[in-house]
């Protein structure tokens, strides 16, 4: 992040940046260990173990792993289908690792796309995600309603020839707010989500309802409002004939009148951003 911000905000963002970097380091480490025959459940467990060994005790949500056509959420109709299965990884198969650890009270939610060997379709999907990152940032800086930005992303996907797969998520979200989480010795989770994080999201939803905004960024009317200051985990997800690809990272939104300070990505030193830079 190169945008100038106040020292207080910079210190706060440093904690979120550290946990986001930790999560992406986990994704790269686990991806390097994947081999034919590994199941989604095993890949999710590898993420949990790696992060717990490095001090993670709580989660916004537990790690997910999707292989093959599950990266495009083919025939997903109920939330339970998102949980890891016994699907085994095969050569050339795409995969997505998605995790949301809480570390020292700071939250990250990231998505990492890759394949076991060469997969030209997913490579193209990843390359074409770059313009979505640019579109989202520019539109948020213009303070356009979140619902309109969602629809613009959808139209861009259609022009590219892809399907919108984040629409399969609960409430069809492309993003959601993240925040600090109070650390506890024991951190239970419910249906894969940390209860402390769920309480925070519910409090945001109640507060936002009173003020006319939502912590969920979707195509529905509750997102028909300008970007709300805070941290948003943004995850555009493309699908094409049974192959999916996404990135997920934190977008910072402030109340600054300076366009560059009004919204910026928390960190540009991320695997997908480095990948795009290398391809130019």
N, C-alpha and C positions, 0 to 999 in steps of 0.2 A: 504494500500500500504506500503510495507516494503522496497522497493528498494530505495537506497540513490540517491538523485538528488540534484541539486544546489538549494540554498535558494530561488533564484528568480523563478525558475520553480516550486518549492514546493509551494510557495505562490500563483502562478497562478493556480496550480492544486487544491489548497484548495477551490477556488471558484467553480470549476467544481464539486468537490466532494460534496460540500454542496448542490448544486442544484440537483445532482443525488440522494443524500440521501433524500432530500425533496420530489422528485418525487416518490421514492419507499415507503416513509412513506405515501404518498397520496394513492398509489396503495393498500397498506395493509389496510389503514383506509376504503377505499371505498369497498374493497373486503369483509371486515367484516360486512358491511351494506347491502350487496346484499341478496336478498331473492326472493322466487318464485314470478313471475309476473313482476319484474323489467325489463324494456326494455333497449336495448343498448343505446338509446338516453338518458334515465334517468341516466344510469351509466356514460356516457360521461359528462353529465351535473354535476354530483356529483364530478367528478374529477376537472372540471373547477372551480366550486365554492370553493372547498377545497383549491385549490392552490391560487386562487385570494384572499381568506381570509388571506392568509399568505404572501401576497406581490407580487405574480406573476402578471405581467402586459403584458407580451409578450410571444410568442411561436415560436418554430421552426415549430411545427405543433400542432393543437388543439388535445385534447384527443380523442382517439378511444376506442370502446368497441366491442368485437366480442363474440357471444354466440353460443354454439352448433357447428354444422358443419361449421359455419362461422369462427371458430378458425382455420380451415384447408383451408380456402379460397376456399371452394367447389364451382365450376362453376364461380369463379371470372374471368371476362374478361375485364372489364373496370375500371378505377380508382374510379369512383363514387361508386362502390360496396364496397369500404373500409369504407365509411362513416357509422356512426351508424344508425340503423334501429329500427323498432318497434318490432323486435324479442324479445320475453319474455324469461326470465330465468326460467328453470325448475329444480326440484331436480335431482342431479347427473350430470347436464349439465356442460361441460367445459366452461371456459371463458378466455379471454385475455384482459387485460387493457394496453393500450399503450399511452404514453403521452410524450411531449417534451417541457417542460417549459423553459423559459429564466428568470433568476432571478439575479438581480444586474449585468446584462451584460453577465452572464455565461449561457451556454446551456447544457441541458441534454436531452437524448432521451432514454426512458426505456420501457421494456415490461415485464409484470407480468402475469404469467399463474396460473390459479387455477380452482376450480370446486365447485359447490354448493353441498356439501356433497362428498361422496366417488366416485371417478372415476379412477379405476385401470389403464385404458389405458393411461390417461393423466399422472398419476403418473409414469408409465413406461417411457413415452416420456421424462418427466422431468429428470428422473434418467439417461437416455441415452444421455442427452445433455451435461453432465459433460465432456465426452471425447472430445466433439467438442470444448469446451472452452480451453482445454489443447492443442489440435491439432492446433488451430488457433494461440495461443500464441507461441508455439514452432516454427511453420512455419514462423511467422513474425520475430522472433529472428534470424532465418536462412536467412532472407532477400530474401525469395523466392518470385517470382512474385505473385501479388495478384490474378491474373487469375488462376494460378496453385493451390494456396491455396483453392480458391473457388471450383475448380474441385475435390480436395482431400476431402473437406467437403462433397461434393455431393456423392463421392464414399463411404465414411463412412456411410452416410445415407442409401445408397442402401444396403450395407452389413448388416446394422441393420434392414433392412426390411421396411424402411420409405420412404416417398416422401419428396422432397425438396419443401417447401411451400414459402420460401422467393423468389423463382423464380417468384412468382405471383406479387411481388412488381414492380412498375415502374422501368424499366431497369434491373429487376431481381436482385436487389442489396442485398447483405448480410451485407453491411455496407456502411456508408457514413461519410465524415468528418463533425465535428462540431467545432465551434469557438466562440470567443467573439462576442457579438452583441451590437451595440451602443443603449443605452437606450433612448427612446423618451417618451414624455407625452402621445402621441397617437400612438398606434402600430396597424395598420390595417393588415388584413390577406387576402390572395387570395387563393381560393379553399382549405381552411383549413390550409394554411401555412403562417407563418409570413413573411411580405414583407421584413423586414430587414434581416431575415435569408436567404430568397431566394436571395437577392442581394449578400450576402456574399458567398453563394454557387455558384452563377453565376460567381462572381469574381474569386473564386478558380478554377472553370472550365476553364475560359479563361486563367488564369495564368498557370494552369496545361497543357492546350493544347499546349501552347508555349514551355513548358519544357518537354513534353512527359509523363505526368501523369494525372490522373483523381481523383476528390474528391468522385467518386462513385466506389464502389468495387463490381464488377460483373463478369460474365463469358465471357463478350465480350472483344474484342481486346483492347478497351481503358483502360482495367485494366491489361494489360500485361506489368507490370512494378513493380519494388521492392516497398515495403511499403514506403509511403511518410511520413516524420516526421509530427506529429500533433496528434490530437485527433480524434478517429474514433468510431462512435456508431455502435457496432457489434451486429447482430441479427440473428443467425441461427434459423431456424424455421422448425420443424418436423411436418409431417402429417401422420396419419394412420387411414384409414377407417372413415373419417369424424370427427376426433379429431385432434386438433393441439396444439402444445406447443412451446414456445420460451422463451428465455431471451434476453434482450438487455441492454448493458452497454458500458461504454467508455473504449477503449483500447488506451493507450498512446504509441506513437512511437516517438523515438528520433534518433539523428544521432550518438549516443554513440557507440563506438566499444566494450564496455563491454556488453555481451549478456543480462545480467539481467537488465541493464539500457537502453538497446536499445528498449525494449518493455516490458510493464507490464500493468496489469489491474489497472485502477484508484483506485479501492476499492474492497477489498474482503469481506467487511462486508455488504453483500447484501442477500436478502431472499433466492435466489436459491443456493448461495454458502453455507450459513448456513444450508440449508436443506440437501445438499450433505454431509456436515460434520457430521450432526446428524445421517444420515443413515449408516455411516461407523462403 
